[in-house]
Amino acid sequence: MTRSKTRTFTNQLIFIRTLFSKVITNGEVDRKYYSFVGEWEKIK
């Protein structure tokens, strides 16, 4: 995978993580569905 493709994928994950954080903060989704916790799920 090229560097630009890797970065695009990372940016999409960051966007999804941000959306999840907002809906959890608003109480629309339970925190148990948040996938971005733990060592394997960290976005670098």
N, CA, C and O atoms as CSV, one atom per row, in Angstrom:
chain,resi,resn,atom,element,x,y,z
A,1,MET,N,N,0.853,-1.168,0.000
A,1,MET,CA,C,0.000,0.000,0.000
A,1,MET,C,C,0.902,1.236,0.000
A,1,MET,O,O,1.887,1.292,0.736
A,2,THR,N,N,0.567,2.201,-0.810
A,2,THR,CA,C,1.381,3.413,-0.872
A,2,THR,C,C,1.091,4.304,0.321
A,2,THR,O,O,0.085,4.153,1.014
A,3,ARG,N,N,1.993,5.223,0.533
A,3,ARG,CA,C,1.857,6.135,1.676
A,3,ARG,C,C,0.563,6.945,1.608
A,3,ARG,O,O,-0.097,7.127,2.631
A,4,SER,N,N,0.186,7.432,0.427
A,4,SER,CA,C,-1.029,8.238,0.305
A,4,SER,C,C,-2.283,7.414,0.595
A,4,SER,O,O,-3.229,7.918,1.200
A,5,LYS,N,N,-2.294,6.162,0.171
A,5,LYS,CA,C,-3.442,5.299,0.464
A,5,LYS,C,C,-3.526,5.016,1.955
A,5,LYS,O,O,-4.617,4.993,2.525
A,6,THR,N,N,-2.388,4.801,2.584
A,6,THR,CA,C,-2.361,4.546,4.026
A,6,THR,C,C,-2.895,5.752,4.783
A,6,THR,O,O,-3.679,5.605,5.721
A,7,ARG,N,N,-2.475,6.937,4.380
A,7,ARG,CA,C,-2.907,8.159,5.052
A,7,ARG,C,C,-4.406,8.388,4.847
A,7,ARG,O,O,-5.099,8.809,5.772
A,8,THR,N,N,-4.906,8.114,3.642
A,8,THR,CA,C,-6.331,8.275,3.369
A,8,THR,C,C,-7.142,7.352,4.264
A,8,THR,O,O,-8.154,7.765,4.831
A,9,PHE,N,N,-6.709,6.119,4.392
A,9,PHE,CA,C,-7.394,5.158,5.261
A,9,PHE,C,C,-7.361,5.632,6.709
A,9,PHE,O,O,-8.363,5.540,7.417
A,10,THR,N,N,-6.227,6.132,7.144
A,10,THR,CA,C,-6.098,6.638,8.509
A,10,THR,C,C,-7.030,7.814,8.737
A,10,THR,O,O,-7.677,7.894,9.781
A,11,ASN,N,N,-7.109,8.725,7.780
A,11,ASN,CA,C,-8.009,9.873,7.903
A,11,ASN,C,C,-9.464,9.429,7.999
A,11,ASN,O,O,-10.244,10.024,8.743
A,12,GLN,N,N,-9.833,8.401,7.263
A,12,GLN,CA,C,-11.200,7.892,7.335
A,12,GLN,C,C,-11.487,7.286,8.703
A,12,GLN,O,O,-12.578,7.467,9.243
A,13,LEU,N,N,-10.530,6.578,9.262
A,13,LEU,CA,C,-10.703,6.020,10.606
A,13,LEU,C,C,-10.842,7.122,11.646
A,13,LEU,O,O,-11.656,7.015,12.563
A,14,ILE,N,N,-10.054,8.175,11.507
A,14,ILE,CA,C,-10.141,9.304,12.431
A,14,ILE,C,C,-11.523,9.938,12.345
A,14,ILE,O,O,-12.105,10.294,13.369
A,15,PHE,N,N,-12.052,10.081,11.136
A,15,PHE,CA,C,-13.385,10.647,10.950
A,15,PHE,C,C,-14.441,9.775,11.631
A,15,PHE,O,O,-15.316,10.293,12.324
A,16,ILE,N,N,-14.365,8.471,11.439
A,16,ILE,CA,C,-15.317,7.545,12.063
A,16,ILE,C,C,-15.213,7.611,13.578
A,16,ILE,O,O,-16.229,7.618,14.273
A,17,ARG,N,N,-13.998,7.660,14.088
A,17,ARG,CA,C,-13.790,7.755,15.537
A,17,ARG,C,C,-14.414,9.039,16.080
A,17,ARG,O,O,-15.045,9.027,17.137
A,18,THR,N,N,-14.240,10.139,15.361
A,18,THR,CA,C,-14.804,11.417,15.782
A,18,THR,C,C,-16.332,11.358,15.810
A,18,THR,O,O,-16.956,11.839,16.755
A,19,LEU,N,N,-16.931,10.770,14.778
A,19,LEU,CA,C,-18.388,10.626,14.756
A,19,LEU,C,C,-18.878,9.795,15.943
A,19,LEU,O,O,-19.848,10.163,16.605
A,20,PHE,N,N,-18.211,8.685,16.206
A,20,PHE,CA,C,-18.577,7.837,17.338
A,20,PHE,C,C,-18.499,8.610,18.646
A,20,PHE,O,O,-19.393,8.507,19.486
A,21,SER,N,N,-17.444,9.376,18.820
A,21,SER,CA,C,-17.284,10.155,20.049
A,21,SER,C,C,-18.430,11.145,20.231
A,21,SER,O,O,-18.939,11.320,21.338
A,22,LYS,N,N,-18.830,11.787,19.146
A,22,LYS,CA,C,-19.912,12.769,19.231
A,22,LYS,C,C,-21.255,12.123,19.571
A,22,LYS,O,O,-21.994,12.643,20.407
A,23,VAL,N,N,-21.576,11.009,18.940
A,23,VAL,CA,C,-22.870,10.387,19.224
A,23,VAL,C,C,-22.895,9.759,20.618
A,23,VAL,O,O,-23.950,9.696,21.249
A,24,ILE,N,N,-21.759,9.302,21.095
A,24,ILE,CA,C,-21.693,8.788,22.461
A,24,ILE,C,C,-21.887,9.928,23.445
A,24,ILE,O,O,-22.620,9.790,24.424
A,25,THR,N,N,-21.228,11.058,23.187
A,25,THR,CA,C,-21.374,12.234,24.056
A,25,THR,C,C,-22.821,12.711,24.081
A,25,THR,O,O,-23.312,13.143,25.124
A,26,ASN,N,N,-23.502,12.637,22.953
A,26,ASN,CA,C,-24.907,13.052,22.873
A,26,ASN,C,C,-25.858,12.010,23.452
A,26,ASN,O,O,-27.055,12.274,23.570
A,27,GLY,N,N,-25.357,10.842,23.811
A,27,GLY,CA,C,-26.184,9.798,24.390
A,27,GLY,C,C,-26.977,9.002,23.362
A,27,GLY,O,O,-27.919,8.296,23.721
A,28,GLU,N,N,-26.610,9.106,22.095
A,28,GLU,CA,C,-27.335,8.413,21.036
A,28,GLU,C,C,-26.871,6.961,20.858
A,28,GLU,O,O,-27.612,6.132,20.330
A,29,VAL,N,N,-25.654,6.658,21.297
A,29,VAL,CA,C,-25.091,5.314,21.185
A,29,VAL,C,C,-24.428,4.978,22.517
A,29,VAL,O,O,-23.801,5.832,23.144
A,30,ASP,N,N,-24.574,3.741,22.933
A,30,ASP,CA,C,-23.951,3.306,24.178
A,30,ASP,C,C,-22.443,3.170,24.001
A,30,ASP,O,O,-21.976,2.770,22.934
A,31,ARG,N,N,-21.683,3.500,25.038
A,31,ARG,CA,C,-20.224,3.470,24.993
A,31,ARG,C,C,-19.665,2.074,24.688
A,31,ARG,O,O,-18.534,1.959,24.215
A,32,LYS,N,N,-20.434,1.018,24.951
A,32,LYS,CA,C,-19.942,-0.345,24.709
A,32,LYS,C,C,-19.689,-0.618,23.227
A,32,LYS,O,O,-18.974,-1.561,22.887
A,33,TYR,N,N,-20.270,0.200,22.338
A,33,TYR,CA,C,-20.069,0.010,20.899
A,33,TYR,C,C,-18.862,0.782,20.360
A,33,TYR,O,O,-18.556,0.700,19.170
A,34,TYR,N,N,-18.184,1.523,21.218
A,34,TYR,CA,C,-17.011,2.292,20.790
A,34,TYR,C,C,-15.860,1.329,20.540
A,34,TYR,O,O,-15.412,0.638,21.456
A,35,SER,N,N,-15.381,1.281,19.303
A,35,SER,CA,C,-14.390,0.288,18.892
A,35,SER,C,C,-12.941,0.738,19.045
A,35,SER,O,O,-12.024,-0.053,18.823
A,36,PHE,N,N,-12.724,1.976,19.416
A,36,PHE,CA,C,-11.381,2.532,19.367
A,36,PHE,C,C,-10.723,2.590,20.746
A,36,PHE,O,O,-10.155,3.614,21.125
A,37,VAL,N,N,-10.803,1.515,21.476
A,37,VAL,CA,C,-10.125,1.406,22.765
A,37,VAL,C,C,-9.222,0.181,22.740
A,37,VAL,O,O,-9.488,-0.780,22.018
A,38,GLY,N,N,-8.178,0.218,23.511
A,38,GLY,CA,C,-7.255,-0.901,23.537
A,38,GLY,C,C,-6.045,-0.663,22.655
A,38,GLY,O,O,-6.028,0.257,21.837
A,39,GLU,N,N,-5.063,-1.476,22.824
A,39,GLU,CA,C,-3.788,-1.305,22.119
A,39,GLU,C,C,-3.901,-1.538,20.611
A,39,GLU,O,O,-3.272,-0.818,19.836
A,40,TRP,N,N,-4.682,-2.516,20.182
A,40,TRP,CA,C,-4.765,-2.858,18.763
A,40,TRP,C,C,-5.553,-1.839,17.950
A,40,TRP,O,O,-5.348,-1.718,16.742
A,41,GLU,N,N,-6.447,-1.112,18.597
A,41,GLU,CA,C,-7.335,-0.213,17.878
A,41,GLU,C,C,-6.837,1.225,17.793
A,41,GLU,O,O,-7.537,2.081,17.251
A,42,LYS,N,N,-5.656,1.511,18.311
A,42,LYS,CA,C,-5.138,2.879,18.289
A,42,LYS,C,C,-4.786,3.292,16.858
A,42,LYS,O,O,-4.218,2.520,16.086
A,43,ILE,N,N,-5.142,4.528,16.537
A,43,ILE,CA,C,-4.845,5.075,15.214
A,43,ILE,C,C,-3.576,5.917,15.343
A,43,ILE,O,O,-3.498,6.811,16.185
A,44,LYS,N,N,-2.598,5.625,14.512
A,44,LYS,CA,C,-1.334,6.341,14.599
A,44,LYS,C,C,-1.222,7.389,13.535
A,44,LYS,O,O,-0.212,8.090,13.463
